[in-house]
Amino acid sequence: MPLFPDCSWGPPARLLAAAALFGMIAAAPVRAQTDPDPVLAKVNGQPIHASDLKAAADTLPAQARALPPKQLYPMLLDQLIDAQALIIEAKKTGLENDPDVKRSMQMAEDRTLASAMLSKQVRPQLSDEAVKARYDQEFANKPGEPEVHARHILVSDEATADKIIADLKKGGDFAALSKQYSKDPGASKQGGDLGFFKKTDMVPAFADAAFALKDNEVTPTPVKTEFGWHVIQTLEHRTAPPPTFEQERDQLRQQMLQAAVQQAVIKARSDTKVERFNLDGTPVKTTDTAEPPPAAK
């Protein structure tokens, strides 16, 4: 039974690794100086190196990587030994020549090649300097978005909302009325306070009303949304500072990664000749996807 049920443990050993182990390996300075890639085990003379653990560290799930190295190390090494023993046994029986196995091995090799090609083309475009340049282009020295600080009282019907507005005009306390009437439990605990938000953070009807109010002004009539009827008070307007590079770095890198992968695939496709066939192997005809003419009225 696999040690980690959600993790795919496939041979060879270089496909199985954990970054956490290298804290322990590095903790042996004398050995690290004399042998930068020590042999951790041998199976029929076939060595398993420290680099075999390092090669695919990201293949382990997060919960496995979080284990203490002293606990993770022996379990992973056992997995590598088991995998190598199975490889040796499979080769004894000539299993690598089985047509299904050969097909699977070829598919794995093809996936590795495609992934390596993408990595070679995309990785240079995702350097810290490139991400910082993208941040500077999109955010640096540009004003932030307008925000308002508002609070609200959410009720089920317009009549109740009208009553609350009337009570506020008579000097009623907004926070107390929110705790008494509001169906929004999270906000009502804070006196209806929603903090600062951008226009795109709220549904359009609510955002339009909140941004149209002046500071400390309450909506003269209830605002209806899909959630119910709102009484809104805007407390303050401001222009938010632009996000910092640290706040945006990961999202920018992800956006750049997706764009770079898409461009790499488009270029690769443009340099190849592609022929498509139907699922039964017959040539694709233009009539295969043609829409039938509309029925006569």
N, C-alpha and C positions, 0 to 999 in steps of 0.2 A: 504494500500500500504506500502511495507517495507520502513523503514527509509533509509537504504542503499541498493539499488537494487542489488549490486554485492555481498552482504553478506548474507549467509544462516543463518536465525534466527530460530533455531529449539528448542523445549522444550527438557529437562527441563531447568529451569533457569540457572543451573550450567554450561550449554553449551554456555552461552552468557556472554561475559566479555570484559573489555577493561583495559589495563594496565594504561592508562592515568588517570583513575579515582583515582588511589591510591595515586597520588600526592596530591589530594584534601583531601582524607580521612586521610592521614598521617598528613595533615596540621592542624588537630584538635587534639593537643597533649593531652588535658585533657580527651577527649572521648577515644582516642586510648589507654591510660593507663588503664582506667576502663573497657573498653570493646574492646578487640582486634578484635572481629568479630561482629560489630554492625548490628542490623536489620535495613534495609533501607526501607522496606515496608512489609505489610501483605496483603494477598489476601485470604479472607475467613479463616483468622487465620493462613494461611501458610506463614511463614516468608521468606523473600528474604534478605540474608545476604551480607555483603561486600565480603565475600569469594566466593559468587556466581558470582560476577563480575570478581574476580581475576582468577577463575579456568581455563577459556579458553580465556585469553587475546589475544592470537595470532590468534584467529579466525576472528578478525576484519581486514578489509583491511587497508592498510597503510594510505590512505587518511582519514579514520575515526579516526584512532589513533592520527593523527596530529591535530585534533580539540582541542580547549582549553577545559580543564576539566569541567569548569563551563557550557560550551555549550553541551558537550558530556554527562555529568552525567544525566541530566533530561531526555534526549532522550533515553538513554540506560535503565534507570529505567522504563520508560514507556513501552519499549519493553519487559522487564522482567515481568512486571505486565500483559501486554496483553497475553504473552505466558502462564503464570500461569492461567489466567482466561480461556483461551482456553482449557488447560489441564483439569481444573475442569469441564467445560462444556462437554468435550469429555467423561469423566468418568461417568457423569450423564446419558449419552445415551448408555453406555456400548461399546463405540467405540474401547476400547482396546481389545475387544474380536473378532473384525472383522478379518477374516483370512488374508487379505492383510495387515492390520495394524500390526498384530502379526508377520507376516513375515518381515516387514520392521523394527520392533522393534528388532527382533532377529538378523537381519543383522547388525543393528547399534551396538548391544551388542557385536556381534562377531568381528566387526571392532575395537571396543574399546579394546577388550581383546587382539587381535593381535597386535595393536599398543602399548598397555601397556607392552606386553611381549617383543617386540622389544626394547622399551625404557629401560626396566629393564636390558636387556643383553648388549645393545649398549652403553648406557650413561656412564658407568664406563670406557669405553675404550676411551672416548673423553675428558678426563680431561685436564686441561692446562699442567699438567706435561707430559701426554702422547703425546700431540701435540708437546711440546717442544722437547721431546726425538726424535720424528720423524723428526723434523727440524734439530736437531743436527746430526742425521744419514745421512740426505740427503744433507745438505748445510754447516753446521759448519765446519770450518777449511779446506774447499775445495776451490780450485781456481775457480774464476768466468769464464764465457764464453768469448771468444774473441769477440770484437766488432770493427767496423770501423765507422769513421765519414766521410760521403761522401755527394756529391751533384751530381745532374744530370740534363740533358736537354732532354726532351722527345719530339720527333717529329714523324710525320706520315710516312716518307719515308727515305730510306737509303741515298739518294743523299743529302738531307738537313743535315743529321747527318754528312756525310763526309765533307760538307762545313763548318760546325761548328768546327769540329776537325781541319781542315786546318786553320781556323781563330784563333783558340787557339794557334796553333803552331807559328803563326805570332805575338803572344802577345796579342790576344784578351782577353777581360775581361769576365770571366766565368759568373759572376752574371748578367752582362748586356746582354750577349747572351741568358741566361736563360729567362730573362724577355721578350726578343724580340721573341724568337722562341718556348719556351716550352709549351706543351699542358697540363702540370701538374700545374694548377693554384695555388694550395696550396704551392707547393715547389717553384714555380717561384717567388712568392712574397718575398721569403727568398733567392733569388738568386740561387734557385735550391737546397738549403741546406736541407738534410734529417735528420740531427743530427746523433747520434750514433745508430747503430742497430746491432743485431745479425744475423748470417747467416740464421737462420730459419725464420727471420722476413720478408724476401724478397723472390720473386720467384727465383728458382735455377739459371737461367742464369744470372740474375742481381747480385745475391749474389756472385756467383763464380767470376764474373768479378771484383766486388768491392773489394773482399778480396784478389784477386791476385795482385792488384796494390800496389805499394809502396806509401809512403806518398807524397802527392802533385802530383801524377802521374795521367794522363788522359788516358782513354782507347785508344789504337792506332787505333782501328776500332770500328764502331758502334756495340752496343749489342742489339739483337732483343729479345723481349718478346711478350707476348700476348697483351701488351698495346701499342706497337709501337717500335721505335728505340731510344736507349738511348746513350747519351754521358755521361760518368761517370768520376768523379774525386774523388779519395780517399784522404782525408785530413789527417787522423790520424788513427793509430791502437792502441788498448788498450785491456787490460783484465778487464772486468767489475767486480766490487766487488760483492761478493755473496749477494743475497737478504737478507734483515733483517727478523727476526722472525715476526715482525709486518706486513711486506709485504706478507708473505707466510702463516700466521696463519690460515686465513679463508679458503683458498684453501686446505691446508693440512687437516684441520678438515673435510671439505666436502669429500675429498678423503677417509679419515679414516672412516667416517660415511657410505659411500657407500660400502666399503669393509666389515665393521662390519655387516651391514644389510645383505649383500649377504651371509656371513658365517653363520649368525644366521638362515637364511632361509634354507640354505643347510643342516645344522644340524637338523633343525626341520623336513625337508623332509626325511632325512635319518632314523629318528626314527619312521616313519609312514609307513603304507601300503597303497599304492595308486593304485586304479583301475580306468582305463579310459574307457569311452564308446563313441561310435559315437553320433552325434547330435540327432539321432533318438532313442537313448537308447540301441541300439544293441551292442554286444561285439565287440571290435576292433580286426580285423584279420590282420595278417602280409601282406596279399594280398591287404588290403585297401590302402596302401601307396606304393605298388610295382610299379615300372616304367614298362611300356609295352616294349617288346623287340623291337629293332630297325627294321625298315622296310627293307625287303630284297632288295638288289640292283640288 
